[in-house]
Amino acid sequence: MNQAMATTAQLFEEPFDADEYIERLAWRTPGGGSKGGALAFDPKKLLDEFENHIEDLKLLDERIQRRVEKLEQQCHKEAKEFAHKVQDLQRSNQVAFQHFQELDEHISYVATKVCHLGDQLEGVNTPRQRAVEAQRLMTYFNEFLDGELRSDVFNNPDKIKEAADIIQKLHLIAQELPFDRFADVKAKIASKYHDLERQLIQEFTSAQRRGEIARMRQAAAVLLHFKGYAHCVDVYIKQCQEGAYSRNDVFEDTAVLCQRVNKQVGEVFSSPETIMAKLIQNIFENKLQNFVRDNLEESRKADAEQYLKNLYDLYTRTTTLAGKLTEFNLGTDKQTFLSKLIKNIFSSYLESYMEMEREFLRSRSAAVLQRYYESKNHQKRTLGTGGIQDLKERIRQRTNLSLGPSIDTHGETFLSQEVVVNLLQETRHAFERCHRLSDPSDLPKNAYSIFLLLVDHLCVDHMDYALEIGLAAIPSPDSKNANLYFLDVVQQANTIFHLFDKQFNDHLMPLISSSPKLTECLQKKKEVIEQMEVKLDSGIDRTLNCMLGQMKHILATEQKKTDFKPEDENNVTIQYTNACVKVCAYVMKQVERVRISMDGKNVDTVLMEFGVRFHRLILEHLQQFTYSSMGGMLAICDVAEYRRGAKEFKVPLVLQLFDTLHALCNLLVVAPDNLKQVCSGEQLTNLDRNLLHAFVQLRVDYRAARLGRHFS
């Protein structure tokens, strides 16, 4: 029974699963499981086992219930006992707290009495100490009055600190005494005062040379109350710099010196930040100021470029040094302190800096340009200005007339990337110096003035002059074998524009981006570029006209009337005419020049304009001839060759125009019966019928075949 109950209790261990519990019970019962198959199953045995097991479970439940009740009773009993203990502890704590309050009150009372007693003792002791101190000072004063210093404190070198304290107090007392009665004793005290002061300074100096920090600290602490303390500091600063500037780099030497002194000064002086500030001030006002003056005054009048470079370099290195010195404790506002020291050194140079910068940049830029034109053996022309020049420019833009005599430049563009790079480099250096040396409030204005000088020399004196010369050198459209160098001008001007724009964005913009001068700079840049673009557009337009003039000349001299109306229709051996070959070769050459000279969308824009004019020229040229059947075939071959050249333009519109022209030329050879059908074709249906009629009229058989009836 007990074994069965124990086994049953084991079956209830967590985690408990009722289905699994029943299955396990049935499996353990003989005849109740699946062992032995269906024949071995005995439901009666299984029922009996379940009934017996239920009885066992009831007994187990009663047993467990009794144990639970017993434990609950025990728990209630222990809870009551614990509650009684807590109440006892609370009462004990309350009694202890009352005793603590009483003790605290008693301690406060005693402390009050002690403080009162201390005040009374101090009230009695302080006058007593003062009286003792006064008596002691009077004893020493009497020795000075008698003229004989008998006390050991004045005669023992080891007691110089005590002697200094006494003599400093006697010196203060002596100053209050009337001069007529105590002149002699006052003089003796003053003499001793200065003698001790001198000894202390000598001791400090000797200790500094020997590197004895403790003795230096003692001497400095005693001298702190003497008038000679400032002299002690001066001696310390002077000796610190002895041998410190052994290299050629005064700035690096200064940084190393300050780093070394900063470690020592805190161990010697009670206010190290004051000593460090005084040391740095001494270095700036003497060593650095003399160094700067020696380097700048020598080149100020003799060499402006070297002067500006030296000024920039010295100012940069001084500010860098000041940045390193900010890591030291120099007092409250060390930034203002260091800025003031820098200003004291450079103020006289910075006041005139911008004027000298502009004058140097102006003269250097002019010299660069002059040197270039001299190397080309070119005497710079004086171009017209004012109203007359503006009027000529407007007439030239609208009519493409060459006003005034044409100039032969022999292929020289008068634009030099070397000159441009030199001008931009000089300007870049000027921007860098301006950024460093200008007052922040004046920086945008100064940068703008440098930009205006760049515009004057690069854009006006060099680029605009080259454009004017280039425009004047463009020959008239009627010129034969003309050399078209203006595209070379365009190519170089385009490169210069990119360099100019890069300098504007990289070096000028950061200096003016947050000031009203930004608008002025952008407007000035826009005006300059627009003015040059107008001249470039005018030059390109006139150059295209010259190209067309050359092509007209080729066609006029090479194209024969018999090309398209041969005497022997059956003896034509050429694929296309000589005029076509030469024109196509010329066009290909010019297309390549345009691609080399320009970039971006400008290439497509110019080639489209060139292609449209090329098409118009060929169209008008073809309408000057009469075509036989074989001549029409030759014209189609010529146009096919022209169209092949048009593909090199890589402009859809130009290719479309030549495709249409090729379709038009088919009207010269199509059979009369098919003429109407061809005119209605996809490529010709949208053209003006007058144009179609005009092309048909060029046929030799126009009247004989009565082709005009198709257009009536």
C-alpha positions as CSV (number, residue, x, y, z in Angstrom):
1,M,0.0,0.0,0.0
2,N,2.7,2.5,1.0
3,Q,4.8,1.4,-2.0
4,A,1.9,2.0,-4.3
5,M,1.2,5.4,-2.8
6,A,4.9,6.3,-3.1
7,T,4.9,5.2,-6.7
8,T,1.7,7.2,-7.3
9,A,3.3,10.3,-5.6
10,Q,6.3,10.0,-8.0
11,L,3.8,10.1,-10.9
12,F,2.6,13.5,-9.8
13,E,6.0,15.1,-10.1
14,E,6.2,18.2,-12.2
15,P,5.6,18.7,-15.1
16,F,2.3,16.7,-14.7
17,D,0.4,15.5,-17.7
18,A,-2.9,13.7,-16.9
19,D,-3.1,11.8,-20.2
20,E,0.4,10.5,-19.8
21,Y,-0.3,9.6,-16.2
22,I,-3.3,7.3,-17.3
23,E,-1.3,5.8,-20.1
24,R,1.6,4.9,-17.8
25,L,-0.9,3.4,-15.2
26,A,-2.6,1.3,-17.8
27,W,0.8,0.1,-19.2
28,R,1.9,-1.1,-15.7
29,T,-1.4,-3.1,-15.2
30,P,-1.2,-6.7,-16.5
31,G,-3.7,-7.1,-19.3
32,G,-4.4,-3.5,-19.5
33,G,-1.9,-2.4,-22.1
34,S,-1.0,-3.4,-25.7
35,K,1.5,-6.1,-24.7
36,G,0.5,-9.5,-26.0
37,G,-1.9,-8.1,-28.6
38,A,-5.7,-7.8,-28.5
39,L,-6.1,-11.3,-26.9
40,A,-4.1,-10.3,-23.8
41,F,-6.3,-7.3,-23.1
42,D,-8.4,-7.7,-19.9
43,P,-10.8,-4.8,-19.2
44,K,-11.8,-6.3,-15.8
45,K,-8.3,-6.2,-14.5
46,L,-7.9,-2.7,-15.8
47,L,-11.1,-1.6,-14.1
48,D,-10.0,-3.1,-10.8
49,E,-6.7,-1.5,-11.0
50,F,-8.3,1.9,-11.7
51,E,-10.6,1.5,-8.7
52,N,-7.8,0.5,-6.4
53,H,-5.6,3.3,-7.6
54,I,-8.4,5.8,-7.0
55,E,-8.7,4.6,-3.4
56,D,-4.9,5.0,-3.0
57,L,-5.2,8.6,-4.4
58,K,-7.9,9.4,-1.9
59,L,-5.7,8.2,1.0
60,L,-2.7,10.1,-0.4
61,D,-4.9,13.3,-0.7
62,E,-6.0,13.0,3.0
63,R,-2.4,12.5,4.1
64,I,-1.2,15.5,2.2
65,Q,-4.1,17.6,3.4
66,R,-3.2,16.8,7.0
67,R,0.4,17.8,6.4
68,V,-0.8,21.1,4.8
69,E,-3.0,21.9,7.8
70,K,-0.1,21.2,10.2
71,L,2.2,23.5,8.2
72,E,-0.3,26.3,8.1
73,Q,-0.7,26.1,11.9
74,Q,3.0,26.2,12.3
75,C,3.3,29.2,10.0
76,H,0.6,31.2,11.8
77,K,2.4,30.5,15.1
78,E,5.7,31.7,13.8
79,A,4.1,34.8,12.3
80,K,2.7,35.8,15.7
81,E,6.1,35.3,17.3
82,F,7.8,37.3,14.6
83,A,5.2,40.2,15.0
84,H,6.0,40.3,18.8
85,K,9.7,40.5,18.1
86,V,9.2,43.4,15.6
87,Q,7.1,45.3,18.2
88,D,9.9,44.8,20.8
89,L,12.5,46.0,18.4
90,Q,10.4,49.1,17.5
91,R,10.1,50.0,21.2
92,S,13.8,49.5,21.7
93,N,14.6,51.7,18.7
94,Q,12.3,54.4,20.0
95,V,14.1,54.4,23.4
96,A,17.5,54.5,21.6
97,F,16.3,57.4,19.4
98,Q,15.2,59.4,22.5
99,H,18.6,58.7,24.1
100,F,20.3,59.9,20.9
101,Q,18.4,63.1,20.9
102,E,19.3,63.8,24.5
103,L,23.0,63.0,23.7
104,D,22.9,65.3,20.7
105,E,21.5,68.2,22.7
106,H,24.1,67.6,25.3
107,I,26.9,67.6,22.7
108,S,25.6,70.8,21.2
109,Y,25.5,72.4,24.6
110,V,29.1,71.3,25.3
111,A,30.3,72.5,21.9
112,T,28.7,75.9,22.5
113,K,30.5,76.2,25.8
114,V,33.8,75.1,24.1
115,C,33.4,77.7,21.3
116,H,32.7,80.3,23.9
117,L,35.7,79.3,25.9
118,G,37.8,79.3,22.8
119,D,36.7,82.8,21.9
120,Q,37.6,84.0,25.4
121,L,41.0,82.3,25.2
122,E,41.6,83.8,21.8
123,G,40.5,87.2,23.0
124,V,43.1,86.9,25.7
125,N,45.8,85.1,23.7
126,T,45.7,87.4,20.6
127,P,46.7,90.6,22.4
128,R,49.2,88.6,24.3
129,Q,50.8,87.3,21.1
130,R,50.7,90.8,19.6
131,A,52.4,92.1,22.7
132,V,55.0,89.4,22.5
133,E,55.6,90.1,18.8
134,A,55.7,93.8,19.5
135,Q,58.2,93.3,22.3
136,R,60.3,91.1,20.0
137,L,60.3,93.7,17.3
138,M,61.1,96.4,19.8
139,T,64.1,94.4,20.9
140,Y,65.4,94.2,17.3
141,F,64.5,97.8,16.8
142,N,66.6,98.8,19.8
143,E,69.6,96.9,18.2
144,F,69.2,99.1,15.1
145,L,68.8,102.1,17.3
146,D,72.0,101.2,19.2
147,G,73.8,100.5,15.9
148,E,74.9,97.0,16.9
149,L,73.1,93.9,15.7
150,R,73.8,91.4,18.4
151,S,71.0,88.9,17.7
152,D,71.9,85.6,16.1
153,V,69.1,85.9,13.6
154,F,70.9,88.8,11.8
155,N,74.4,87.2,11.9
156,N,73.6,83.5,11.1
157,P,73.3,82.9,7.3
158,D,71.1,79.9,7.9
159,K,68.5,82.1,9.6
160,I,68.1,84.5,6.6
161,K,64.4,83.5,6.2
162,E,63.7,84.6,9.9
163,A,65.8,87.7,9.5
164,A,63.9,88.6,6.3
165,D,60.5,88.3,8.1
166,I,61.7,90.5,10.9
167,I,63.3,93.1,8.7
168,Q,60.3,93.3,6.4
169,K,58.1,94.1,9.5
170,L,60.6,96.6,10.9
171,H,60.7,98.3,7.4
172,L,57.0,98.8,7.5
173,I,57.1,100.2,11.1
174,A,60.0,102.5,10.2
175,Q,58.0,104.1,7.4
176,E,55.5,105.3,9.9
177,L,58.1,107.0,12.2
178,P,58.9,110.7,11.8
179,F,61.9,111.3,9.7
180,D,63.6,114.0,11.8
181,R,63.9,111.9,15.0
182,F,64.5,108.5,13.4
183,A,66.3,109.2,10.2
184,D,69.4,107.3,11.2
185,V,67.6,104.1,12.3
186,K,65.3,104.3,9.3
187,A,68.4,104.4,7.1
188,K,69.9,101.4,8.9
189,I,66.7,99.3,8.6
190,A,66.4,100.3,4.9
191,S,70.0,99.3,4.3
192,K,69.5,95.9,6.0
193,Y,66.2,95.5,4.1
194,H,67.9,96.0,0.8
195,D,70.9,93.9,1.8
196,L,68.7,90.9,2.7
197,E,66.7,91.4,-0.5
198,R,69.9,91.4,-2.5
199,Q,71.1,88.2,-0.7
200,L,67.8,86.5,-1.3
201,I,67.9,87.3,-5.0
202,Q,71.5,86.1,-5.3
203,E,70.5,82.9,-3.5
204,F,67.6,82.5,-5.8
205,T,69.8,83.1,-8.9
206,S,72.5,80.7,-7.7
207,A,69.9,78.0,-6.9
208,Q,68.3,78.5,-10.4
209,R,71.7,78.0,-12.0
210,R,72.3,74.8,-10.0
211,G,68.8,73.6,-10.6
212,E,67.9,73.4,-6.9
213,I,64.1,73.7,-7.0
214,A,63.6,73.6,-3.2
215,R,65.9,76.5,-2.5
216,M,64.4,78.5,-5.3
217,R,60.9,77.9,-3.9
218,Q,62.1,79.0,-0.4
219,A,63.8,82.2,-1.6
220,A,60.8,83.0,-3.8
221,A,58.4,82.5,-0.9
222,V,60.4,84.9,1.3
223,L,60.8,87.5,-1.4
224,L,57.1,87.4,-2.1
225,H,56.6,90.2,0.5
226,F,59.5,92.2,-0.6
227,K,59.6,94.9,-3.2
228,G,62.3,93.0,-5.0
229,Y,60.0,90.1,-5.8
230,A,59.3,91.6,-9.3
231,H,63.1,91.8,-9.8
232,C,63.4,88.1,-8.7
233,V,60.8,87.2,-11.4
234,D,62.7,89.3,-14.0
235,V,66.0,87.5,-13.1
236,Y,64.2,84.1,-13.4
237,I,62.8,85.0,-16.8
238,K,66.1,86.3,-18.0
239,Q,68.0,83.2,-16.9
240,C,65.4,80.9,-18.4
241,Q,66.2,82.3,-21.8
242,E,70.0,82.0,-21.5
243,G,71.1,79.4,-24.0
244,A,67.5,78.6,-25.0
245,Y,67.9,80.1,-28.6
246,S,70.7,78.0,-29.9
247,R,69.0,77.0,-33.1
248,N,67.9,79.1,-36.1
249,D,64.2,78.6,-35.4
250,V,63.2,81.1,-32.8
251,F,59.6,79.9,-32.8
252,E,60.4,76.3,-32.1
253,D,62.9,77.4,-29.5
254,T,60.3,79.4,-27.8
255,A,57.8,76.5,-27.7
256,V,60.4,74.2,-26.2
257,L,61.5,76.9,-23.7
258,C,57.9,77.5,-22.5
259,Q,57.2,73.8,-22.3
260,R,60.3,73.3,-20.0
261,V,59.6,76.4,-17.9
262,N,55.9,75.5,-17.4
263,K,56.9,72.3,-15.7
264,Q,59.2,74.1,-13.3
265,V,57.3,77.3,-12.6
266,G,54.6,75.6,-10.6
267,E,57.1,74.1,-8.3
268,V,58.8,77.4,-7.6
269,F,56.2,80.2,-7.5
270,S,52.9,80.5,-5.7
271,S,51.2,82.0,-8.7
272,P,52.7,80.2,-11.8
273,E,50.2,81.5,-14.3
274,T,51.4,85.1,-13.6
275,I,55.0,84.1,-14.1
276,M,54.2,82.2,-17.4
277,A,52.3,85.1,-18.7
278,K,55.2,87.5,-17.9
279,L,57.7,85.1,-19.5
280,I,55.7,84.9,-22.7
281,Q,55.1,88.7,-22.8
282,N,58.9,89.2,-22.4
283,I,59.6,86.8,-25.2
284,F,57.1,88.4,-27.6
285,E,58.1,92.0,-26.8
286,N,61.8,91.4,-27.1
287,K,62.9,88.3,-28.9
288,L,60.1,87.9,-31.4
289,Q,59.5,91.6,-32.0
290,N,63.2,92.1,-32.8
291,F,63.3,89.0,-35.0
292,V,60.2,90.1,-37.0
293,R,61.6,93.7,-37.3
294,D,65.0,92.5,-38.6
295,N,63.4,90.2,-41.2
296,L,60.8,92.6,-42.4
297,E,62.5,96.0,-42.4
298,E,65.3,94.6,-44.6
299,S,63.0,93.6,-47.4
300,R,60.2,96.2,-47.0
301,K,61.6,98.7,-49.4
302,A,63.9,96.5,-51.5
303,D,61.8,93.5,-52.4
304,A,58.0,93.7,-52.1
305,E,57.5,90.1,-53.0
306,Q,59.9,88.9,-50.4
307,Y,58.5,91.3,-47.8
308,L,55.0,89.9,-48.3
309,K,56.2,86.3,-48.1
310,N,58.1,87.1,-45.0
311,L,55.2,88.9,-43.4
312,Y,52.8,86.0,-44.2
313,D,55.3,83.4,-42.9
314,L,56.2,85.3,-39.7
315,Y,52.6,86.1,-38.9
316,T,51.6,82.4,-39.6
317,R,54.3,81.0,-37.4
318,T,53.6,83.5,-34.6
319,T,49.9,82.6,-34.5
320,T,50.8,78.9,-34.6
321,L,53.1,79.5,-31.7
322,A,50.4,81.3,-29.9
323,G,48.1,78.3,-30.5
324,K,50.6,76.0,-28.8
325,L,51.0,78.4,-25.8
326,T,47.2,78.3,-25.1
327,E,47.7,74.9,-23.5
328,F,49.5,76.6,-20.6
329,N,47.7,78.3,-17.7
330,L,48.2,82.1,-18.4
331,G,45.3,83.5,-16.4
332,T,41.7,84.1,-17.2
333,D,41.6,85.3,-20.8
334,K,44.7,83.9,-22.5
335,Q,43.2,84.2,-26.0
336,T,42.9,88.0,-25.6
337,F,46.3,88.2,-24.0
338,L,48.1,86.4,-26.8
339,S,46.1,88.2,-29.5
340,K,47.2,91.6,-28.0
341,L,50.8,90.5,-28.0
342,I,50.6,89.5,-31.7
343,K,48.9,92.7,-32.5
344,N,51.6,94.8,-30.8
345,I,54.2,93.1,-33.0
346,F,52.5,93.2,-36.4
347,S,50.1,96.2,-36.1
348,S,52.4,98.6,-37.9
349,Y,52.9,96.2,-40.8
350,L,49.3,95.1,-41.1
351,E,48.0,98.7,-41.4
352,S,49.8,99.1,-44.7
353,Y,49.6,95.4,-45.8
354,M,46.6,95.6,-48.1
355,E,47.8,98.6,-50.0
356,M,51.2,97.0,-50.6
357,E,49.5,93.7,-51.6
358,R,47.4,95.4,-54.2
359,E,50.3,97.4,-55.6
360,F,52.5,94.3,-55.8
361,L,49.9,92.3,-57.5
362,R,49.2,95.1,-59.9
363,S,52.8,95.5,-60.9
364,R,53.6,91.8,-60.9
365,S,50.6,91.0,-63.2
366,A,51.5,93.8,-65.5
367,A,55.1,92.5,-65.7
368,V,53.9,89.0,-66.5
369,L,51.8,90.3,-69.4
370,Q,54.5,92.6,-70.6
371,R,57.1,89.8,-70.6
372,Y,54.8,87.6,-72.6
373,Y,54.0,90.2,-75.3
374,E,57.7,91.0,-75.6
375,S,58.5,87.3,-76.1
376,K,56.1,87.4,-79.0
377,N,57.6,90.6,-80.4
378,H,54.2,92.1,-80.1
379,Q,53.5,95.7,-79.5
380,K,50.2,95.8,-77.6
381,R,47.6,97.7,-79.5
382,T,45.4,100.3,-78.0
383,L,41.9,99.2,-78.5
384,G,39.1,101.7,-78.7
385,T,36.9,102.3,-75.7
386,G,33.8,104.1,-74.9
387,G,30.8,104.8,-77.1
388,I,32.4,104.4,-80.5
389,Q,33.9,101.0,-79.6
390,D,30.5,99.9,-78.2
391,L,28.8,101.1,-81.4
392,K,31.3,99.2,-83.6
393,E,30.8,96.1,-81.4
394,R,27.0,96.2,-81.8
395,I,27.3,96.7,-85.6
396,R,29.7,93.8,-85.9
397,Q,27.4,91.5,-83.9
398,R,24.4,92.3,-86.0
399,T,26.0,92.5,-89.5
400,N,29.2,90.3,-89.1
401,L,31.0,93.1,-90.8
402,S,34.8,93.4,-90.1
403,L,35.1,97.0,-89.1
404,G,38.5,98.4,-89.7
405,P,41.5,96.7,-91.3
406,S,42.0,92.9,-90.8
407,I,45.0,91.9,-88.7
408,D,47.3,89.1,-89.7
409,T,48.3,87.4,-86.4
410,H,50.2,84.6,-88.2
411,G,48.3,82.0,-86.3
412,E,49.1,83.6,-82.8
413,T,46.2,83.5,-80.4
414,F,47.9,85.9,-77.9
415,L,46.5,83.6,-75.1
416,S,49.0,81.8,-72.9
417,Q,48.2,79.2,-70.3
418,E,51.6,79.8,-68.8
419,V,50.7,83.5,-68.3
420,V,47.3,82.5,-66.9
421,V,48.8,80.0,-64.5
422,N,51.3,82.7,-63.3
423,L,48.5,85.3,-62.8
424,L,46.3,82.8,-61.0
425,Q,49.2,81.6,-58.8
426,E,50.1,85.2,-57.8
427,T,46.4,85.8,-57.1
428,R,46.1,82.6,-55.1
429,H,49.1,83.6,-52.9
430,A,47.5,87.1,-52.5
431,F,44.2,85.4,-51.4
432,E,46.1,83.2,-48.9
433,R,48.0,86.2,-47.4
434,C,44.8,88.2,-47.4
435,H,43.0,85.5,-45.5
436,R,45.7,85.3,-42.9
437,L,46.7,89.0,-42.5
438,S,43.3,90.8,-42.9
439,D,41.2,91.8,-40.0
440,P,38.0,89.5,-40.1
441,S,35.8,92.6,-40.6
442,D,37.9,93.7,-43.6
443,L,38.5,90.3,-45.1
444,P,35.6,90.3,-47.7
445,K,36.4,93.8,-48.8
446,N,40.1,93.0,-49.3
447,A,39.4,89.7,-51.1
448,Y,37.0,91.5,-53.4
449,S,39.7,94.1,-54.3
450,I,42.1,91.3,-55.1
451,F,39.5,89.7,-57.3
452,L,39.0,93.0,-59.2
453,L,42.7,93.1,-60.0
454,L,42.5,89.5,-61.3
455,V,39.6,90.5,-63.5
456,D,41.5,93.5,-64.8
457,H,44.7,91.7,-65.7
458,L,43.5,88.2,-66.6
459,C,40.0,88.9,-68.1
460,V,40.4,92.4,-69.6
461,D,44.1,92.9,-70.3
462,H,44.8,89.4,-71.5
463,M,41.7,87.5,-72.5
464,D,39.5,90.4,-73.8
465,Y,42.5,91.8,-75.6
466,A,43.2,88.4,-77.3
467,L,39.5,88.2,-78.3
468,E,39.6,91.7,-79.8
469,I,42.7,90.8,-81.8
470,G,41.2,87.5,-82.7
471,L,38.0,89.2,-84.0
472,A,40.1,91.7,-85.9
473,A,42.1,88.8,-87.5
474,I,39.0,87.0,-88.8
475,P,39.1,87.5,-92.6
476,S,36.0,88.4,-94.7
477,P,33.9,85.6,-96.0
478,D,35.1,86.4,-99.5
479,S,38.8,85.8,-98.6
480,K,40.5,82.9,-100.4
481,N,42.6,80.3,-98.5
482,A,41.9,82.2,-95.2
483,N,43.5,80.7,-92.1
484,L,40.8,80.6,-89.4
485,Y,42.7,80.9,-86.1
486,F,39.7,82.1,-84.0
487,L,38.8,78.6,-83.1
488,D,42.2,78.2,-81.4
489,V,41.3,81.4,-79.4
490,V,38.0,79.8,-78.4
491,Q,39.8,76.6,-77.3
492,Q,42.3,78.4,-75.1
493,A,39.7,80.8,-73.8
494,N,37.6,77.9,-72.8
495,T,40.5,76.3,-70.8
496,I,41.2,79.7,-69.2
497,F,37.5,80.1,-68.2
498,H,37.7,76.7,-66.3
499,L,40.9,77.7,-64.5
500,F,39.4,81.1,-63.6
501,D,36.2,79.5,-62.3
502,K,38.1,77.0,-60.2
503,Q,40.1,79.8,-58.6
504,F,36.9,81.7,-57.9
505,N,35.3,78.7,-56.2
506,D,38.4,77.3,-54.4
507,H,40.0,80.5,-53.1
508,L,37.7,83.5,-53.2
509,M,34.3,81.9,-52.2
510,P,35.5,80.8,-48.7
511,L,36.6,84.4,-48.0
512,I,33.3,86.1,-49.0
513,S,30.6,83.4,-48.7
514,S,29.0,84.9,-45.6
515,S,29.3,88.6,-46.5
516,P,27.4,91.0,-48.7
517,K,30.5,91.0,-51.0
518,L,29.4,87.6,-52.3
519,T,26.7,89.2,-54.4
520,E,29.0,91.8,-55.9
521,C,31.6,89.1,-56.8
522,L,29.1,86.9,-58.5
523,Q,27.6,89.8,-60.4
524,K,31.1,91.0,-61.5
525,K,32.0,87.4,-62.6
526,K,28.7,87.1,-64.5
527,E,29.3,90.5,-66.3
528,V,32.8,89.6,-67.3
529,I,31.9,86.1,-68.6
530,E,28.8,87.4,-70.5
531,Q,30.9,90.1,-72.2
532,M,33.4,87.6,-73.4
533,E,30.8,85.1,-74.4
534,V,29.2,87.8,-76.6
535,K,32.6,88.3,-78.4
536,L,33.2,84.5,-78.6
537,D,29.7,84.0,-80.1
538,S,30.4,86.8,-82.6
539,G,33.8,85.4,-83.5
540,I,32.4,81.9,-83.9
541,D,29.6,83.2,-86.1
542,R,32.0,85.1,-88.3
543,T,34.3,82.1,-88.5
544,L,31.4,79.9,-89.7
545,N,30.7,82.5,-92.3
546,C,34.3,82.3,-93.4
547,M,34.1,78.6,-93.6
548,L,31.0,78.9,-95.8
549,G,32.9,81.4,-97.9
550,Q,35.7,79.0,-98.4
551,M,33.2,76.2,-99.4
552,K,31.5,78.6,-101.8
553,H,34.9,79.3,-103.4
554,I,35.6,75.6,-103.8
555,L,32.3,75.0,-105.3
556,A,32.6,78.0,-107.6
557,T,36.0,77.0,-108.9
558,E,35.7,73.2,-109.0
559,Q,32.1,72.6,-110.0
560,K,31.5,72.6,-113.8
561,K,28.2,72.9,-115.5
562,T,29.0,69.8,-117.5
563,D,29.3,67.8,-114.3
564,F,25.6,67.4,-114.2
565,K,24.9,67.6,-117.9
566,P,27.6,65.6,-119.5
567,E,28.0,65.6,-123.3
568,D,28.3,61.8,-123.4
569,E,25.7,60.3,-121.0
570,N,27.2,56.9,-121.6
571,N,30.8,57.8,-120.7
572,V,30.6,59.0,-117.1
573,T,33.2,57.2,-115.0
574,I,33.3,59.2,-111.7
575,Q,31.3,58.4,-108.6
576,Y,31.1,62.0,-107.4
577,T,32.4,65.3,-108.5
578,N,35.8,66.8,-107.6
579,A,34.0,69.8,-106.0
580,C,32.2,67.4,-103.7
581,V,35.4,65.6,-102.7
582,K,37.1,68.9,-101.8
583,V,34.2,70.3,-99.9
584,C,33.7,67.2,-97.9
585,A,37.4,67.1,-97.0
586,Y,37.3,70.7,-95.9
587,V,34.1,70.2,-93.9
588,M,35.6,67.1,-92.1
589,K,38.7,69.2,-91.2
590,Q,36.6,72.0,-89.8
591,V,34.3,69.6,-87.8
592,E,37.4,68.2,-86.1
593,R,38.6,71.7,-85.3
594,V,35.3,72.6,-83.7
595,R,35.4,69.4,-81.6
596,I,38.9,70.2,-80.4
597,S,38.2,73.8,-79.7
598,M,35.0,73.4,-77.6
599,D,33.5,71.2,-75.0
600,G,30.2,70.1,-73.7
601,K,27.0,71.4,-75.3
602,N,28.9,74.1,-77.1
603,V,30.2,71.5,-79.5
604,D,26.7,70.4,-80.5
605,T,25.4,74.0,-80.7
606,V,28.1,75.2,-83.1
607,L,28.1,72.0,-85.2
608,M,24.3,72.3,-85.6
609,E,24.7,75.8,-86.8
610,F,27.5,74.9,-89.1
611,G,25.6,71.9,-90.4
612,V,22.4,74.0,-91.1
613,R,24.5,76.5,-93.0
614,F,26.3,73.7,-94.8
615,H,23.0,72.3,-95.9
616,R,21.7,75.6,-97.1
617,L,24.8,76.2,-99.1
618,I,24.6,72.8,-100.9
619,L,20.9,73.3,-101.5
620,E,21.4,76.7,-103.1
621,H,24.4,75.4,-105.0
622,L,22.5,72.5,-106.5
623,Q,19.7,74.8,-107.7
624,Q,22.1,76.6,-110.0
625,F,22.4,73.7,-112.4
626,T,20.4,71.8,-115.0
627,Y,20.4,68.0,-114.7
628,S,20.3,65.3,-117.3
629,S,19.4,61.8,-116.2
630,M,23.0,60.8,-115.7
631,G,23.8,64.2,-114.2
632,G,21.0,63.7,-111.7
633,M,22.5,60.4,-110.7
634,L,25.8,62.1,-110.1
635,A,24.1,64.8,-108.0
636,I,22.5,62.1,-105.9
637,C,26.0,60.5,-105.4
638,D,27.4,63.9,-104.4
639,V,24.6,64.5,-101.9
640,A,25.1,60.9,-100.5
641,E,28.8,61.9,-100.0
642,Y,27.7,65.1,-98.3
643,R,25.3,63.1,-96.1
644,R,28.1,60.8,-95.1
645,G,30.1,63.8,-94.0
646,A,27.0,65.1,-92.2
647,K,27.0,62.0,-90.1
648,E,30.3,63.1,-88.6
649,F,28.5,66.1,-87.1
650,K,26.6,63.7,-84.8
651,V,23.7,66.1,-84.8
652,P,20.3,64.5,-85.7
653,L,18.9,67.7,-87.3
654,V,21.8,68.0,-89.7
655,L,21.5,64.4,-90.8
656,Q,17.8,64.8,-91.2
657,L,18.3,67.8,-93.5
658,F,20.7,65.9,-95.7
659,D,18.3,62.9,-95.8
660,T,15.6,65.3,-97.1
661,L,18.0,66.8,-99.6
662,H,18.9,63.3,-100.8
663,A,15.2,62.6,-101.3
664,L,14.8,65.9,-103.2
665,C,17.6,64.9,-105.6
666,N,15.7,61.7,-106.4
667,L,13.2,64.1,-108.2
668,L,16.0,64.7,-110.8
669,V,16.0,61.1,-112.0
670,V,12.6,59.6,-111.2
671,A,10.5,58.6,-114.2
672,P,7.8,61.2,-115.1
673,D,5.0,58.8,-114.4
674,N,6.3,58.2,-110.9
675,L,7.0,61.8,-110.0
676,K,3.7,62.5,-108.3
677,Q,4.1,59.3,-106.2
678,V,7.6,60.3,-105.1
679,C,6.5,63.8,-104.2
680,S,4.0,62.3,-101.8
681,G,6.6,60.1,-100.2
682,E,7.3,60.1,-96.4
683,Q,10.3,62.5,-96.6
684,L,8.9,65.0,-99.2
685,T,5.2,65.1,-98.2
686,N,5.8,67.9,-95.6
687,L,8.0,70.1,-97.9
688,D,6.8,73.2,-99.6
689,R,5.5,72.2,-103.1
690,N,7.2,75.3,-104.6
691,L,10.5,73.8,-103.5
692,L,9.6,70.5,-105.0
693,H,8.5,72.2,-108.2
694,A,11.7,74.2,-108.3
695,F,13.8,71.0,-108.1
696,V,11.8,69.4,-110.8
697,Q,12.3,72.4,-113.1
698,L,16.1,71.7,-113.0
699,R,15.6,68.6,-115.1
700,V,16.5,68.8,-118.8
701,D,13.2,67.1,-119.7
702,Y,11.1,69.4,-117.7
703,R,9.4,71.0,-120.7
704,A,9.5,68.0,-123.0
705,A,7.9,65.7,-120.5
706,R,5.5,68.4,-119.4
707,L,6.4,67.8,-115.7
708,G,4.9,71.1,-114.6
709,R,1.4,69.6,-114.9
710,H,2.0,67.7,-111.8
711,F,2.2,70.9,-109.7
712,S,-0.7,72.9,-111.3
